[in-house]
Amino acid sequence: MELFNEAVSIMIVGMLTVFFILFLIVGIGNLIIKLSNKYLPEEVVPVKATISSEPSNNTYAAIKAAIDIATKGKAQVTNITKL
């Protein structure tokens, strides 16, 4: 019975130790997150200029050439729209 009591006490101490360490990890992680959000500036992301829906001449020529090669001249590009 002594061995069983010793095994149970070692198991309880081990489980409490693991619980305490996990509690420290979560607490320190949350503290670091709160401090970094409070004192570090937020990164400003520049807004991209609106892109025209019309493709450039080079893009139009490349698409037209690719379709011409793929269909061996049987198809024509009439309209290009972005999906």
C-alpha positions as CSV (number, residue, x, y, z in Angstrom):
1,M,0.0,0.0,0.0
2,E,2.9,2.3,0.7
3,L,4.1,2.0,-3.0
4,F,0.6,2.9,-4.2
5,N,0.4,6.0,-2.0
6,E,3.9,7.1,-3.1
7,A,2.9,6.5,-6.8
8,V,-0.3,8.5,-6.4
9,S,1.5,11.4,-4.7
10,I,4.2,11.5,-7.4
11,M,1.5,11.5,-10.0
12,I,-0.4,14.4,-8.3
13,V,2.8,16.4,-7.9
14,G,3.7,15.8,-11.6
15,M,0.2,16.8,-12.8
16,L,0.2,20.0,-10.6
17,T,3.7,20.9,-12.0
18,V,2.5,20.5,-15.6
19,F,-0.6,22.5,-14.9
20,F,1.4,25.3,-13.2
21,I,3.9,25.4,-16.1
22,L,1.1,25.6,-18.7
23,F,-0.6,28.3,-16.7
24,L,2.6,30.3,-16.7
25,I,3.0,29.8,-20.5
26,V,-0.5,31.0,-21.2
27,G,-0.3,33.9,-18.7
28,I,3.1,35.1,-20.0
29,G,1.9,34.8,-23.6
30,N,-1.2,36.8,-22.9
31,L,0.9,39.4,-21.1
32,I,3.3,39.7,-24.0
33,I,0.4,40.1,-26.5
34,K,-1.2,42.8,-24.4
35,L,2.0,44.7,-23.9
36,S,3.0,44.5,-27.6
37,N,-0.5,45.7,-28.6
38,K,-0.3,48.6,-26.2
39,Y,3.2,49.9,-26.8
40,L,4.2,48.8,-30.4
41,P,2.6,50.8,-33.2
42,E,0.4,49.0,-35.6
43,E,1.8,48.5,-39.1
44,V,0.2,50.8,-41.6
45,V,-0.5,49.0,-44.9
46,P,-0.6,51.3,-47.9
47,V,-3.8,51.1,-49.9
48,K,-3.2,49.9,-53.4
49,A,-4.4,52.1,-56.2
50,T,-7.5,50.7,-57.9
51,I,-6.5,48.6,-60.9
52,S,-8.3,49.1,-64.1
53,S,-10.4,46.2,-65.3
54,E,-9.0,46.6,-68.8
55,P,-5.9,44.7,-69.5
56,S,-2.8,46.4,-70.9
57,N,-1.9,46.1,-74.5
58,N,0.9,43.7,-73.7
59,T,-1.5,41.5,-71.7
60,Y,-4.1,41.5,-74.4
61,A,-1.5,40.6,-77.1
62,A,-0.1,37.7,-74.9
63,I,-3.6,36.3,-74.3
64,K,-4.5,36.6,-78.0
65,A,-1.2,34.9,-79.0
66,A,-1.7,32.1,-76.5
67,I,-5.3,31.4,-77.7
68,D,-4.2,31.6,-81.3
69,I,-1.5,28.9,-80.6
70,A,-3.7,26.7,-78.5
71,T,-6.6,26.7,-81.1
72,K,-4.3,26.8,-84.2
73,G,-6.0,30.0,-85.4
74,K,-9.6,28.7,-85.1
75,A,-10.6,31.1,-82.2
76,Q,-10.6,34.8,-81.8
77,V,-10.4,37.0,-78.7
78,T,-13.4,39.3,-78.6
79,N,-13.6,40.3,-74.9
80,I,-11.4,39.9,-71.8
81,T,-13.0,40.3,-68.4
82,K,-11.5,39.6,-64.9
83,L,-13.5,37.0,-63.0
